[in-house]
């Protein structure tokens, strides 16, 4: 994110007009095999709304999937038996993006589609948890 913001600024973008975009969905990739070779390559198979990602992660937790995180970026989840890799935003990454926009004097954040958040509360954090994390982070000085 920092690289991209700095790149746009170096090309003449006005910092106070830049937005960090946040998607309330996950992107799912599957390991691609060619013969018996195990390449370091994934193919995008689909995207899912945040509430669908929650359901999937609950299922995978019982099957011993592994959740990991890169510093300052979205978490990702690996489920070895399905050879799936899932990238998505959660509370930590959403708050981090809002904080980044505030600390760097950017215009703010934008959300792709609020309806992709957990509208029913099945993730266990109440209704619209990602949107609530954005509101809470924006409310702090």
C-alpha positions in Angstrom: 0.0 0.0 0.0 2.8 2.4 0.9 4.6 1.7 -2.3 1.5 2.3 -4.4 0.6 5.6 -2.6 4.2 6.9 -2.9 4.2 5.9 -6.6 1.0 7.9 -7.3 2.4 10.9 -5.4 5.6 10.7 -7.3 3.6 10.8 -10.6 1.8 14.0 -9.5 -1.2 12.8 -7.6 -2.5 15.1 -4.9 -2.1 13.3 -1.5 -5.2 14.9 -0.1 -7.3 13.5 -2.9 -6.1 9.9 -2.7 -8.4 7.2 -1.2 -7.5 3.8 0.1 -10.1 1.3 -1.1 -11.3 -1.5 1.1 -13.2 -4.5 -0.2 -15.5 -6.5 2.1 -14.7 -9.7 0.2 -12.1 -12.3 -0.1 -10.3 -13.6 -3.2 -9.8 -17.4 -3.4 -6.9 -19.0 -5.3 -6.2 -22.7 -6.0 -2.8 -24.2 -6.3 -2.2 -25.0 -10.0 -0.5 -28.3 -10.8 1.2 -29.1 -14.1 1.6 -32.9 -14.1 3.3 -34.0 -10.9 5.1 -30.7 -10.6 4.2 -28.6 -7.5 4.7 -25.0 -8.9 4.6 -21.9 -6.7 1.5 -20.7 -8.6 -2.1 -20.1 -7.8 -5.0 -19.5 -10.1 -7.8 -17.1 -9.0 -11.0 -19.1 -8.9 -13.6 -16.7 -7.3 -14.3 -14.0 -4.8 -16.7 -14.3 -1.8 -18.3 -11.9 0.5 -16.9 -11.5 4.0 -19.8 -13.5 5.6 -19.1 -16.4 3.2 -15.3 -16.2 4.1 -16.3 -16.4 7.8 -18.3 -19.6 7.1 -15.4 -21.1 5.1 -12.8 -20.3 7.8 -15.0 -21.8 10.5 -15.1 -25.0 8.5 -11.4 -24.9 7.8 -10.5 -24.4 11.4 -12.0 -27.7 12.2 -9.9 -29.2 9.4 -6.7 -27.7 10.7 -6.2 -25.0 8.1 -3.6 -22.3 8.8 -4.2 -18.6 9.1 -1.3 -16.2 8.6 -0.7 -12.5 8.2 1.9 -10.4 6.5 2.8 -7.2 8.5 0.5 -4.3 7.6 -1.5 -6.2 4.9 -4.5 -8.4 4.8 -4.5 -11.8 6.4 -4.5 -14.9 4.2 -5.7 -18.4 4.9 -4.2 -21.6 3.6 -6.0 -24.9 3.6 -3.6 -27.6 2.4 -6.0 -30.4 1.6 -7.9 -28.2 -0.9 -4.7 -26.3 -1.9 -6.6 -23.0 -1.4 -5.2 -19.6 -0.6 -7.7 -17.0 0.6 -6.9 -13.3 0.9 -9.4 -11.1 2.7 -9.6 -8.1 5.0 -10.4 -8.4 8.7 -10.6 -6.1 11.7 -6.8 -5.7 11.9 -6.3 -4.9 8.2 -9.3 -2.6 8.0 -8.2 -0.6 11.0 -4.6 -0.5 9.6 -5.8 0.9 6.3 -7.9 3.6 7.9 -5.0 4.5 10.2 -2.6 4.7 7.2 -4.9 7.1 5.4 -5.2 9.3 8.5 -1.4 9.3 9.3 -0.4 10.1 5.7 -2.9 12.9 5.2 -4.9 11.1 2.5 -8.5 11.9 1.6 -9.7 8.8 3.5 -11.0 5.3 2.6 -13.7 4.0 0.4 -15.6 0.8 0.5 -16.4 -1.2 -2.6 -19.8 -2.5 -1.6 -21.2 -2.4 2.0 -23.5 -5.3 1.2 -20.5 -7.6 1.0 -20.0 -7.1 4.8 -21.6 -9.5 7.2 -25.1 -8.1 7.2 -26.6 -10.8 9.3 -24.0 -11.2 12.1 -23.0 -14.8 11.3 -19.3 -14.0 11.8 -20.0 -13.5 15.5 -19.1 -9.8 15.6 -22.6 -8.4 15.1 -24.0 -6.9 11.9 -21.7 -5.0 9.5 -18.5 -5.7 11.6 -16.0 -4.4 9.0 -18.0 -1.2 8.5 -18.1 -0.8 12.3 -14.3 -1.1 12.5 -13.9 1.6 9.9 -16.4 3.9 11.8 -14.6 3.3 15.1 -11.2 3.9 13.7 -12.3 7.1 11.9 -13.8 8.3 15.2 -10.5 8.2 17.0 -8.2 11.2 16.8 
